[in-house]
Amino acid sequence: MKNTYIKIKTSSLVILFLGLMIFSCQDDDTIARRGKPQLFVMNNSATVTEGETATFDIDVEYAVSDKIDIRIDVLDDQGNPVVTANPTDGDPTSGNGYYDRVEFDDFEVPYPTWFEAGWFQYGYLGGSGYVATFPPFSESIQLNIETLADFIPENSKTVTFRLTSTSLMSATIDEQITLTIEDLVGDDLVARLNWDGDYLDSGADPCDIDNGLDLDLELIFGGNYIQTSYGDCPEELTILGTDTDGTYTIDASFWTNNGNSSADNINVPASIDFLKAGVFVESVDLSSLFPLNDGGLSDGNGNAITSFTIEKSGTTYTITDSDNNQIAQGRVSGPFRSLEEKRQIKNQ
């Protein structure tokens, strides 16, 4: 009886051990499998508005203990990869060159280029493509493509990307995704004053408020200053579509040259842009109003200011200059606020 009991007990233990092994194999997704998992794009196309991010969902056939890399190529109209990094020094095929990222007008791929990701060491990839890396044991992946908002009215744009793997990648994929970008149509009016460039004899950056030049924007409604932009380059103000209807005034002024001058008394290359996303972009050249050596308002030049009037009705804006010319260079006008008041505000 004792021997029979021992045999039964031993058999039970063996069965229990085998059962645990089978259960463990069924439930442990981290156990290595032969080959490489395939990646499946769940949505091969996406449509977004400028400024939004398109997300493509990718399913991993089974999880693996290695990171997953995906190469992303931008394709031209003929289906050929577009260069995403240009050599800046040395032979591009030697491995000794340095590469600058190519900036696209309508989108941004938020992953390293092949060069930034270190893939140059595995062979020159033709200067094209990005490498997106995802952590081990990923069961699903979200691949993002960012779009850039501009104010220019355009037709919708379509961009195609190819997703592939290489011999070093731990998963396989060979698919194309399509991104359609629709115009951003906004209700707001933006005024932007810019004077950037490389034109000061001193070599100072014109946008350095302390050592370069100081230009300003002010927004007035009902006799009150409701917005000011004093410390940026470019300076920018926004009238919201939800703001009160009526007559607004924008003053654009040259505050000080900070002692900068020019042998030729050049004009500060200032311009003001009026922008309504997807509707219009209008630019007015203000350079003739701001001779550098004449200085700004704070330097004693009372002519270093011009005004624009905006009539707002709902989300419709009519913009005129001081001569009542629609979107044209305006004549100078006196400031609403005294110089001392403005000086105190700017020094706060």
Disulfide bonds with the S-S distance in Angstrom:
Cys207-Cys233 1.91
